[in-house]
Amino acid sequence: VGSRFVSRKLGLSSATIRNVMADLEDMGFIVQPHTSAGRVPTDKGYRFFIDSLMRLRTIESQVMRSVREEYSHALRSLEDTLERTSHLISNITNYVGITLFSEYDKVYLDGTSHMIKEPEFQDFKKLQALVKCLEEKREILDILHQDLEDDSIRIHIGNENKSGFLKDCSVVTRGYKIKGKSSGRIGVIGPKRMMYERVIPTIDFLADAVGELLEEME
């Protein structure tokens, strides 16, 4: 984002915005990728936004209805449920949906094609590395395992991910329970600039829904 765009939004001079941006850059919250570019948030900047500034949005009633409709169809097995859940997450967020059932230690993914559309992955080498990571799933499984006993929302931004292939991504997950026992995680993989304030309530809602559904199936 350039200083002129921000100045028009806030009604302040471009010079004032440039000074503030210079201070934020010195503090490590934003960075200028190259001389003629505007500024973009760093991992530290995104983390500060999420921890201190973000206001979560209420999940839309239309999203709730689409989830309930999808789950109202006959589900043949646990695998079918998890596959359908990753598909739902992908459709609702337009990012990669991920689900894990810890007992089987298997990850289900849906929506890789969404990432191809993102500007961050117009670089072929970046896209190739990401697709390889999504196909092999091992590093994604490691991220899900490290948070397995934590039922709350967890967010790994850029270099907070152990996988170098995910340094341009954020991974947002939440655990779900079956009969009071931590049983797996669901979440999304998307660009660092994802709409966290919408993604987080969606993942919260779906984690509760899939936990209840799997409990009924047992």
C-alpha positions as CSV (number, residue, x, y, z in Angstrom):
1,V,0.0,0.0,0.0
2,G,1.4,3.4,-1.0
3,S,1.3,6.6,1.1
4,R,-1.0,8.4,-1.3
5,F,-3.7,5.7,-1.0
6,V,-3.6,5.8,2.8
7,S,-3.6,9.6,2.8
8,R,-6.8,9.7,0.8
9,K,-8.4,7.2,3.1
10,L,-7.5,9.1,6.3
11,G,-7.5,12.7,5.1
12,L,-3.9,13.2,6.1
13,S,-1.0,14.4,4.0
14,S,1.2,12.0,2.1
15,A,4.2,13.4,3.9
16,T,2.7,12.6,7.3
17,I,1.9,9.0,6.1
18,R,5.4,8.6,4.8
19,N,6.9,9.6,8.1
20,V,4.6,7.2,10.0
21,M,5.5,4.4,7.5
22,A,9.2,5.1,8.1
23,D,8.7,4.7,11.8
24,L,6.7,1.5,11.4
25,E,9.4,0.2,9.1
26,D,12.1,1.0,11.7
27,M,10.1,-0.9,14.2
28,G,9.8,-4.0,11.9
29,F,6.0,-3.9,11.4
30,I,6.1,-3.1,7.6
31,V,8.6,-3.4,4.8
32,Q,9.1,-1.9,1.3
33,P,9.8,-4.9,-1.0
34,H,11.6,-2.7,-3.6
35,T,12.2,1.1,-4.1
36,S,9.1,1.9,-6.2
37,A,6.8,-0.2,-4.1
38,G,4.4,0.6,-1.3
39,R,4.7,-1.1,2.1
40,V,3.5,-4.5,3.1
41,P,3.1,-5.9,6.6
42,T,5.9,-8.1,8.0
43,D,5.2,-11.3,9.9
44,K,5.6,-9.1,13.1
45,G,3.1,-6.7,11.7
46,Y,0.5,-9.3,11.0
47,R,1.1,-10.8,14.5
48,F,0.5,-7.4,16.1
49,F,-2.7,-6.9,14.1
50,I,-4.1,-10.3,15.1
51,D,-3.1,-10.1,18.8
52,S,-3.9,-6.4,19.4
53,L,-6.1,-4.8,16.7
54,M,-8.3,-7.4,15.0
55,R,-12.0,-7.4,15.6
56,L,-13.7,-10.7,14.8
57,R,-16.8,-10.6,12.6
58,T,-20.0,-12.5,13.3
59,I,-20.3,-15.5,11.1
60,E,-22.9,-14.9,8.4
61,S,-26.2,-16.8,8.7
62,Q,-25.8,-17.9,5.0
63,V,-22.6,-19.7,5.9
64,M,-24.3,-21.4,8.8
65,R,-27.1,-22.5,6.6
66,S,-24.7,-23.9,3.9
67,V,-22.8,-25.9,6.5
68,R,-26.0,-27.4,8.0
69,E,-27.3,-28.2,4.5
70,E,-24.0,-29.9,3.6
71,Y,-24.0,-32.0,6.8
72,S,-27.7,-32.9,6.4
73,H,-26.8,-35.1,3.5
74,A,-26.0,-38.7,4.2
75,L,-22.4,-39.2,5.4
76,R,-21.0,-42.7,4.8
77,S,-18.0,-42.6,7.0
78,L,-15.6,-40.6,9.1
79,E,-13.4,-40.2,6.1
80,D,-16.4,-38.9,4.1
81,T,-17.1,-36.3,6.8
82,L,-13.5,-35.0,7.0
83,E,-13.3,-34.8,3.2
84,R,-16.6,-32.9,3.1
85,T,-15.4,-30.6,5.8
86,S,-12.2,-29.7,4.1
87,H,-14.2,-29.0,0.9
88,L,-16.6,-26.8,2.9
89,I,-13.8,-24.8,4.4
90,S,-12.3,-24.3,1.0
91,N,-15.5,-23.1,-0.5
92,I,-16.4,-20.7,2.3
93,T,-12.9,-19.1,2.7
94,N,-11.5,-19.5,-0.9
95,Y,-8.3,-20.9,0.6
96,V,-7.0,-24.5,1.2
97,G,-9.2,-26.4,3.7
98,I,-7.4,-28.9,5.9
99,T,-8.8,-31.6,8.3
100,L,-7.0,-34.1,10.6
101,F,-8.3,-37.1,12.5
102,S,-5.5,-37.8,14.9
103,E,-6.2,-41.5,15.4
104,Y,-5.7,-42.2,11.7
105,D,-3.0,-39.6,11.4
106,K,-4.3,-38.6,8.0
107,V,-4.7,-35.1,6.6
108,Y,-7.4,-34.2,4.1
109,L,-6.9,-31.2,1.8
110,D,-9.2,-29.4,-0.6
111,G,-8.8,-26.2,-2.6
112,T,-5.2,-26.1,-3.8
113,S,-6.5,-24.4,-7.0
114,H,-7.5,-21.3,-4.9
115,M,-3.8,-20.6,-4.2
116,I,-2.9,-20.4,-7.8
117,K,-5.1,-17.3,-8.1
118,E,-3.2,-15.4,-5.3
119,P,-0.7,-12.8,-6.4
120,E,1.9,-14.2,-4.0
121,F,2.1,-17.4,-6.0
122,Q,2.4,-15.9,-9.5
123,D,6.0,-16.7,-9.0
124,F,6.3,-20.2,-10.5
125,K,9.0,-21.4,-8.0
126,K,6.9,-20.3,-5.0
127,L,3.9,-22.0,-6.4
128,Q,5.8,-25.2,-7.2
129,A,7.2,-25.3,-3.6
130,L,3.7,-24.8,-2.1
131,V,2.0,-27.4,-4.3
132,K,4.8,-29.9,-3.4
133,C,4.2,-29.2,0.3
134,L,0.4,-29.6,0.0
135,E,0.8,-32.9,-2.0
136,E,3.3,-34.5,0.4
137,K,1.3,-33.3,3.5
138,R,4.1,-34.3,5.9
139,E,5.0,-30.8,7.0
140,I,1.3,-29.8,7.3
141,L,0.9,-32.9,9.5
142,D,3.8,-31.7,11.7
143,I,2.1,-28.3,12.2
144,L,-1.2,-29.9,13.1
145,H,0.5,-32.3,15.5
146,Q,2.3,-29.6,17.4
147,D,-1.0,-28.0,18.3
148,L,-3.0,-31.2,18.8
149,E,-3.6,-30.9,22.5
150,D,-4.6,-27.3,22.2
151,D,-8.3,-27.0,21.4
152,S,-8.2,-23.2,20.8
153,I,-7.5,-21.3,17.6
154,R,-3.9,-21.3,16.6
155,I,-2.4,-19.1,13.9
156,H,1.1,-19.6,12.4
157,I,2.2,-16.7,10.2
158,G,4.9,-16.9,7.6
159,N,8.2,-17.9,9.2
160,E,6.3,-19.0,12.3
161,N,5.6,-22.1,10.3
162,K,8.4,-24.7,10.6
163,S,8.1,-25.4,6.9
164,G,10.0,-23.1,4.6
165,F,7.5,-23.9,1.9
166,L,4.8,-22.0,3.9
167,K,6.8,-18.8,4.6
168,D,4.4,-16.9,2.4
169,C,1.3,-18.4,4.1
170,S,-0.6,-18.4,7.3
171,V,-2.1,-21.5,8.8
172,V,-5.2,-21.1,11.0
173,T,-6.4,-24.2,12.9
174,R,-8.6,-25.2,15.7
175,G,-9.0,-28.5,17.5
176,Y,-12.3,-30.4,17.9
177,K,-13.4,-32.9,20.5
178,I,-15.3,-36.2,20.4
179,K,-16.8,-37.1,23.8
180,G,-14.6,-34.6,25.5
181,K,-11.4,-35.9,24.0
182,S,-9.2,-33.9,21.7
183,S,-9.5,-35.9,18.4
184,G,-8.2,-33.7,15.5
185,R,-7.9,-30.3,14.0
186,I,-9.4,-28.4,11.1
187,G,-8.2,-25.2,9.4
188,V,-7.1,-23.2,6.4
189,I,-3.9,-22.4,4.6
190,G,-3.9,-19.1,2.8
191,P,-1.9,-16.0,2.1
192,K,-0.6,-14.0,5.1
193,R,-3.0,-11.1,4.2
194,M,-6.1,-13.4,4.5
195,M,-9.2,-12.0,6.2
196,Y,-8.5,-13.4,9.6
197,E,-11.5,-11.6,11.1
198,R,-13.8,-13.8,8.9
199,V,-11.7,-16.9,8.7
200,I,-11.4,-17.4,12.5
201,P,-15.2,-17.4,13.3
202,T,-15.7,-19.8,10.4
203,I,-13.1,-22.3,11.6
204,D,-14.5,-21.9,15.2
205,F,-18.1,-22.8,14.0
206,L,-17.0,-25.7,11.8
207,A,-14.8,-27.2,14.5
208,D,-17.8,-27.4,16.8
209,A,-20.0,-28.7,14.0
210,V,-17.6,-31.5,12.9
211,G,-17.0,-32.5,16.5
212,E,-20.7,-32.9,17.2
213,L,-21.2,-34.8,13.9
214,L,-18.4,-37.3,14.5
215,E,-19.7,-37.8,18.0
216,E,-23.1,-38.8,16.7
217,M,-21.5,-41.2,14.2
218,E,-19.6,-43.2,16.9
